[in-house]
Amino acid sequence: MAMTPFGSPASIVGSAGRTADQRLQLGRSAVEHFIAGRSRAALQILETLAAAGPLDLPLLTVFALAARAEGQRDRALDLAHQVLTHDPENLRALILKGDLLIERGDRSGGMSHYLSALRIAGDAPGAPVDIRTELQRIRTLCDGLSAHLAREIAIGLADAGIDAGAAGERFGESVDLLLGKKNVYYSAPLFYHYPGLQQRQFFPRAEFAFLDDLERCTPAIKAEVLDLIGGAGHFEPYVQSAANRPPSAQGGMADNPAWAAFYLWKDGRPVAENLARCPQTAAVIAALPLCQMPGRSPTVLFSRLLAGAHIPPHHGFINTRLIGHLPLIVPRGCAFRVGNDIREWQEGRAWLFDDTVEHEAWNRGPETRVVLIFEVWRPELSEIERRAIVALFEAIDRQSSAPAAWGI
């Protein structure tokens, strides 16, 4: 039989288990009827099968689709719900239930099912043609529903006498999350997780008074960087293979000079030769409240990203520190994503972020991008907590003759 938008009958019936041959044949017949557009015939067969015993999930899904095709919306909704009870990530059932809820006037419920299907499917490169078509359809519907709901929310806030802008960035982001404009990203350190810390992506500047002083030093630091990239400095690949650690391709960045570093401090130790080449920068670094952890922190470097390079999504190792960026050379087409927040670097404008939240960077510009990178303690940690964390890692490092900066 020729393929259809729903695939072959065998693919829909799927694994039928060890059912009787007659039951299996009836199931195949129901699917064939449905594919051919004879939903009433399919429905009659499936009703007979269901009366004799439970249907497997693929047949139950066809049952729901056939019921809807025959105008039995309440029944279809119940059947779709049954499928999702056993298989919450069933795309066909999610889309069907979303459609049925929308038809009932439940825009919020329908949209939640659509968004769930879109989140589960991702780009769905391997999905059947009909599923990809359906995903595109509900993506368009979600855009319309989101716009409608955004208008209703704006009206509701105005009626309550609330200025959405005055409610702050957190409220604004909560609306974006609700409407599906953004996804939720969580801290996911690869090695060490300190519990109870706030879930933040970028941190407010107001919490770090030293950033103003740092930014004022941008011209002096940039002048030294220009000498380095002009040939005076040795940049090495930022991600390097280690003999005592499992190999990792790092999305093509392992040992790749497209993302390279000129270290001023590395794994808690000053790189004297490099600091001597950058005396202005060395003085600035000495004034920063860096995270101090012998053998591990701080690491301070000039990060070079060549034109056309892309640092793939990744997570940092430990969530007790924040990573700082001071952009020094920023061609057009450069951007940085932390979680659901995408920002463009601006020369001389520093920021701090949690690198244990998924992040990535790209340089689509014509020239090299250079950023000063440093690390500081999380502001929530008390002095005794910081000392305890240092002692913890010193104990770990005593177990290895050649400890890595992060990771056991």
C-alpha positions as CSV (number, residue, x, y, z in Angstrom):
1,M,0.0,0.0,0.0
2,A,1.3,3.5,-0.8
3,M,2.4,5.8,2.0
4,T,0.0,8.4,3.2
5,P,0.3,11.4,5.5
6,F,-0.1,9.0,8.5
7,G,2.6,6.6,7.3
8,S,2.0,2.9,6.5
9,P,-0.6,0.9,8.3
10,A,2.1,-1.1,10.0
11,S,3.8,2.0,11.3
12,I,0.6,3.3,12.9
13,V,-0.5,0.0,14.4
14,G,3.1,-0.3,15.7
15,S,3.9,-3.0,18.2
16,A,0.7,-4.8,18.7
17,G,2.1,-7.2,21.3
18,R,1.1,-10.8,21.3
19,T,-2.6,-10.3,20.4
20,A,-4.6,-12.8,18.4
21,D,-4.1,-12.7,14.6
22,Q,-7.7,-11.9,14.0
23,R,-7.5,-8.9,16.4
24,L,-4.3,-7.7,14.7
25,Q,-5.9,-7.9,11.3
26,L,-9.0,-6.0,12.4
27,G,-6.7,-3.3,13.8
28,R,-4.8,-3.1,10.5
29,S,-8.1,-2.9,8.7
30,A,-9.3,0.0,10.9
31,V,-6.1,1.9,10.1
32,E,-6.4,1.3,6.4
33,H,-10.0,2.5,6.5
34,F,-9.0,5.7,8.4
35,I,-6.1,6.4,6.0
36,A,-8.4,6.0,3.0
37,G,-10.8,8.5,4.5
38,R,-13.4,6.0,5.7
39,S,-13.4,7.2,9.3
40,R,-16.9,5.8,10.0
41,A,-15.8,2.3,9.0
42,A,-12.6,2.6,11.1
43,L,-14.6,3.8,14.1
44,Q,-17.0,0.8,13.9
45,I,-14.1,-1.6,13.9
46,L,-12.3,0.1,16.7
47,E,-15.4,0.2,18.8
48,T,-15.7,-3.6,18.3
49,L,-12.1,-4.1,19.3
50,A,-12.4,-1.8,22.3
51,A,-15.4,-3.7,23.6
52,A,-13.4,-6.9,23.6
53,G,-10.3,-5.5,25.3
54,P,-8.0,-2.5,25.7
55,L,-6.4,-1.0,22.6
56,D,-2.8,-0.4,22.4
57,L,-1.8,3.3,22.2
58,P,-1.3,3.6,18.5
59,L,-4.8,2.2,17.8
60,L,-6.2,4.3,20.7
61,T,-4.8,7.4,18.9
62,V,-6.4,6.4,15.6
63,F,-9.6,5.8,17.6
64,A,-9.5,9.4,18.9
65,L,-8.7,10.8,15.4
66,A,-11.6,8.8,13.8
67,A,-14.0,10.0,16.5
68,R,-13.2,13.6,15.8
69,A,-13.5,13.0,12.1
70,E,-17.0,11.8,12.7
71,G,-17.9,14.8,14.8
72,Q,-17.8,13.0,18.1
73,R,-15.7,15.7,19.8
74,D,-16.4,14.8,23.4
75,R,-15.5,11.2,22.8
76,A,-12.4,12.2,20.8
77,L,-11.3,14.4,23.7
78,D,-11.7,11.6,26.2
79,L,-9.8,9.2,24.0
80,A,-7.0,11.7,23.4
81,H,-6.8,12.2,27.2
82,Q,-6.5,8.4,27.7
83,V,-3.6,8.3,25.2
84,L,-1.8,11.2,27.0
85,T,-2.3,9.6,30.4
86,H,-0.1,6.7,29.3
87,D,2.1,8.6,26.9
88,P,2.3,12.3,27.8
89,E,4.6,13.1,24.9
90,N,2.4,11.6,22.2
91,L,2.5,14.4,19.6
92,R,-0.6,13.4,17.7
93,A,-2.7,13.2,20.9
94,L,-1.3,16.5,22.1
95,I,-2.2,18.3,18.9
96,L,-5.6,16.7,18.7
97,K,-6.5,17.6,22.3
98,G,-5.2,21.1,21.7
99,D,-7.5,21.4,18.7
100,L,-10.5,20.1,20.6
101,L,-10.0,22.4,23.5
102,I,-9.7,25.4,21.1
103,E,-13.0,24.3,19.5
104,R,-14.5,24.3,23.0
105,G,-13.4,27.9,23.5
106,D,-10.6,27.0,25.9
107,R,-7.8,28.9,24.3
108,S,-5.5,28.7,27.3
109,G,-5.8,24.9,27.6
110,G,-5.5,24.4,23.8
111,M,-2.4,26.6,23.6
112,S,-0.7,24.7,26.5
113,H,-1.1,21.4,24.6
114,Y,0.3,23.0,21.4
115,L,3.3,24.5,23.3
116,S,4.0,21.1,24.9
117,A,3.9,19.5,21.5
118,L,6.3,22.1,20.1
119,R,8.7,21.8,23.0
120,I,8.8,18.0,22.8
121,A,9.2,17.9,19.0
122,G,11.9,20.6,18.8
123,D,12.8,20.9,15.1
124,A,11.4,17.4,14.5
125,P,13.8,16.7,11.6
126,G,13.0,13.0,11.7
127,A,9.2,13.3,12.2
128,P,6.8,12.1,9.5
129,V,5.7,14.7,7.0
130,D,2.2,15.0,8.4
131,I,3.6,15.7,11.9
132,R,5.9,18.4,10.6
133,T,3.0,20.0,8.8
134,E,0.9,19.9,11.9
135,L,3.7,21.4,14.0
136,Q,4.0,24.2,11.6
137,R,0.2,24.7,11.7
138,I,0.0,24.9,15.5
139,R,3.1,27.1,15.6
140,T,1.2,29.6,13.5
141,L,-1.8,29.2,15.7
142,C,0.2,29.7,18.8
143,D,1.6,33.0,17.4
144,G,-2.0,34.2,16.9
145,L,-3.2,32.9,20.3
146,S,-0.2,34.5,22.0
147,A,-0.9,37.8,20.4
148,H,-4.6,37.6,21.5
149,L,-3.7,36.6,25.0
150,A,-1.1,39.4,25.2
151,R,-3.8,41.9,24.3
152,E,-6.1,40.5,26.9
153,I,-3.4,40.6,29.6
154,A,-2.6,44.2,28.7
155,I,-6.3,45.1,29.0
156,G,-6.5,43.3,32.4
157,L,-3.5,45.1,33.7
158,A,-4.8,48.5,32.6
159,D,-8.2,47.7,34.1
160,A,-6.4,47.0,37.4
161,G,-4.5,50.2,37.2
162,I,-1.1,48.4,36.8
163,D,1.7,49.6,34.6
164,A,3.4,46.5,33.2
165,G,6.7,48.3,32.9
166,A,6.6,49.4,36.5
167,A,6.0,45.8,37.5
168,G,9.6,45.0,36.5
169,E,11.6,42.7,34.3
170,R,10.7,39.6,36.2
171,F,7.0,40.1,35.6
172,G,7.7,40.9,32.0
173,E,9.7,37.7,31.6
174,S,6.9,35.7,33.4
175,V,4.5,36.9,30.7
176,D,6.9,35.9,27.9
177,L,7.2,32.4,29.5
178,L,3.5,32.1,29.8
179,L,2.9,33.1,26.2
180,G,5.6,30.7,25.0
181,K,7.9,33.5,23.7
182,K,10.7,32.2,26.0
183,N,11.6,28.8,27.5
184,V,12.7,28.2,31.1
185,Y,16.4,27.4,31.6
186,Y,17.8,26.2,34.9
187,S,21.3,26.1,36.4
188,A,22.8,22.7,35.6
189,P,26.5,22.6,36.7
190,L,28.5,19.8,35.3
191,F,30.4,19.1,38.5
192,Y,29.4,20.9,41.7
193,H,25.9,22.2,42.5
194,Y,25.4,24.4,45.6
195,P,21.7,24.3,46.5
196,G,19.5,27.2,47.4
197,L,21.0,29.8,45.1
198,Q,18.8,32.0,43.0
199,Q,18.0,31.0,39.4
200,R,19.3,33.9,37.4
201,Q,20.8,34.2,34.0
202,F,22.4,37.7,33.9
203,F,22.9,39.5,37.2
204,P,21.8,43.1,37.8
205,R,24.7,45.6,37.6
206,A,23.6,47.4,40.7
207,E,24.8,44.5,42.8
208,F,28.4,44.9,41.6
209,A,29.8,48.4,42.2
210,F,33.3,47.5,40.9
211,L,32.0,47.2,37.3
212,D,31.9,51.0,36.9
213,D,35.7,51.2,37.8
214,L,36.4,48.3,35.5
215,E,34.6,49.8,32.5
216,R,36.5,53.1,32.9
217,C,39.7,51.1,32.2
218,T,38.5,49.8,28.9
219,P,40.7,52.0,26.7
220,A,43.9,51.0,28.5
221,I,43.0,47.3,28.4
222,K,42.0,47.5,24.7
223,A,45.3,49.1,23.8
224,E,47.2,46.1,25.2
225,V,44.8,43.6,23.5
226,L,45.5,45.3,20.1
227,D,49.2,44.7,20.6
228,L,48.5,41.0,21.5
229,I,46.3,40.2,18.5
230,G,48.8,42.1,16.3
231,G,51.3,39.3,16.9
232,A,52.8,39.9,20.3
233,G,50.7,37.4,22.2
234,H,50.2,33.7,22.0
235,F,46.6,32.6,22.1
236,E,45.8,28.9,22.7
237,P,42.6,27.0,22.1
238,Y,40.2,27.6,24.9
239,V,39.0,24.0,25.0
240,Q,42.0,21.6,25.2
241,S,42.1,17.9,25.3
242,A,43.5,16.4,28.6
243,A,45.0,12.9,28.8
244,N,43.5,12.3,32.3
245,R,40.0,13.3,31.3
246,P,37.4,11.6,29.0
247,P,37.7,12.8,25.4
248,S,35.0,15.3,24.2
249,A,34.5,16.9,20.9
250,Q,33.0,20.0,22.6
251,G,30.9,20.7,19.5
252,G,34.0,21.0,17.3
253,M,35.7,23.4,19.7
254,A,38.2,21.0,21.3
255,D,41.7,22.1,20.3
256,N,40.1,24.6,17.9
257,P,42.0,27.9,17.6
258,A,38.8,29.7,16.4
259,W,38.0,30.1,20.1
260,A,41.2,30.9,21.8
261,A,42.5,32.4,25.1
262,F,45.4,34.5,26.3
263,Y,45.6,33.7,30.0
264,L,46.5,36.3,32.6
265,W,45.6,34.0,35.4
266,K,45.0,30.2,34.9
267,D,43.6,27.7,37.4
268,G,44.3,30.0,40.4
269,R,47.8,30.9,39.4
270,P,49.1,34.1,37.7
271,V,50.7,33.7,34.3
272,A,53.7,36.0,35.0
273,E,55.0,36.4,31.5
274,N,51.5,37.4,30.1
275,L,50.8,39.8,33.0
276,A,54.1,41.5,32.3
277,R,53.0,42.1,28.7
278,C,49.8,43.7,29.9
279,P,50.8,45.9,32.9
280,Q,47.6,48.1,32.7
281,T,45.4,45.1,32.6
282,A,47.3,43.4,35.4
283,A,46.7,46.5,37.6
284,V,43.0,46.4,36.8
285,I,42.8,42.6,37.6
286,A,44.5,43.2,41.0
287,A,41.6,45.4,42.0
288,L,38.9,43.0,41.0
289,P,37.1,40.9,43.8
290,L,38.0,37.7,42.1
291,C,37.0,34.2,43.2
292,Q,40.0,32.8,45.0
293,M,40.4,29.0,45.1
294,P,43.9,27.6,45.1
295,G,44.6,25.4,42.0
296,R,41.3,26.3,40.4
297,S,40.3,30.0,40.6
298,P,40.6,32.6,39.4
299,T,41.0,32.2,35.7
300,V,41.3,35.5,33.9
301,L,41.8,35.7,30.1
302,F,41.3,37.5,26.9
303,S,38.8,35.4,24.9
304,R,39.3,35.6,21.1
305,L,36.5,34.4,18.8
306,L,37.4,34.5,15.1
307,A,35.0,35.7,12.4
308,G,32.4,33.0,11.6
309,A,33.1,31.0,14.8
310,H,30.2,29.6,16.9
311,I,30.7,28.4,20.5
312,P,27.9,25.7,20.8
313,P,25.5,25.6,23.8
314,H,27.2,24.3,27.0
315,H,27.2,24.5,30.8
316,G,29.8,25.5,33.3
317,F,31.1,23.3,36.0
318,I,30.3,25.0,39.3
319,N,27.5,27.4,40.3
320,T,29.2,29.2,43.3
321,R,30.9,31.7,40.9
322,L,29.8,34.1,38.3
323,I,31.6,34.8,35.0
324,G,32.3,38.4,34.0
325,H,32.7,39.8,30.5
326,L,34.3,43.1,29.6
327,P,33.9,43.5,25.8
328,L,37.0,45.0,24.1
329,I,36.7,44.4,20.4
330,V,33.1,43.8,19.1
331,P,32.4,43.7,15.4
332,R,28.9,43.7,14.2
333,G,27.1,40.3,14.1
334,C,28.4,39.2,17.6
335,A,25.9,38.0,20.2
336,F,25.7,35.9,23.4
337,R,22.9,33.8,24.7
338,V,22.4,32.8,28.3
339,G,19.2,30.7,28.8
340,N,16.4,32.6,27.1
341,D,18.2,36.0,27.1
342,I,20.2,37.0,23.9
343,R,22.4,40.1,24.1
344,E,24.9,41.8,21.9
345,W,28.2,42.8,23.5
346,Q,28.9,46.5,23.6
347,E,32.5,47.7,23.9
348,G,33.2,48.8,27.4
349,R,29.9,47.5,28.9
350,A,30.5,44.7,31.4
351,W,28.1,42.0,32.6
352,L,28.0,39.0,35.0
353,F,26.2,35.8,34.4
354,D,25.8,32.3,35.7
355,D,27.6,30.0,33.2
356,T,25.9,26.9,34.6
357,V,22.8,28.0,32.7
358,E,23.1,26.8,29.1
359,H,24.9,29.5,27.0
360,E,26.4,30.0,23.6
361,A,28.1,32.7,21.6
362,W,28.7,33.5,17.9
363,N,30.6,35.9,15.8
364,R,28.9,36.4,12.4
365,G,30.9,39.6,11.8
366,P,33.9,40.2,9.6
367,E,36.5,40.6,12.3
368,T,37.8,39.0,15.5
369,R,35.9,39.5,18.8
370,V,37.8,39.9,22.0
371,V,36.4,39.9,25.6
372,L,38.1,40.0,29.0
373,I,36.8,37.1,31.0
374,F,37.0,36.9,34.8
375,E,35.2,35.1,37.7
376,V,33.8,36.3,41.1
377,W,32.0,34.7,43.9
378,R,28.2,34.5,43.9
379,P,27.1,37.4,46.1
380,E,24.7,35.2,48.1
381,L,27.5,33.2,49.6
382,S,28.7,34.1,53.1
383,E,32.4,34.3,54.0
384,I,32.2,31.0,55.9
385,E,30.5,29.3,53.0
386,R,33.2,30.5,50.6
387,R,35.9,29.2,52.9
388,A,34.1,25.9,53.3
389,I,33.9,25.5,49.5
390,V,37.6,26.2,49.1
391,A,38.4,23.6,51.7
392,L,36.2,21.1,50.0
393,F,38.0,21.5,46.7
394,E,41.4,21.4,48.3
395,A,40.4,18.0,49.8
396,I,39.4,16.8,46.4
397,D,42.6,18.0,44.7
398,R,44.7,16.1,47.3
399,Q,43.4,13.0,45.7
400,S,45.0,13.7,42.3
401,S,48.6,14.5,41.4
402,A,47.3,16.6,38.5
403,P,43.9,18.1,39.3
404,A,41.9,19.6,36.5
405,A,40.5,23.1,36.9
406,W,37.0,21.7,37.2
407,G,35.7,18.1,37.1
408,I,36.9,15.1,39.0
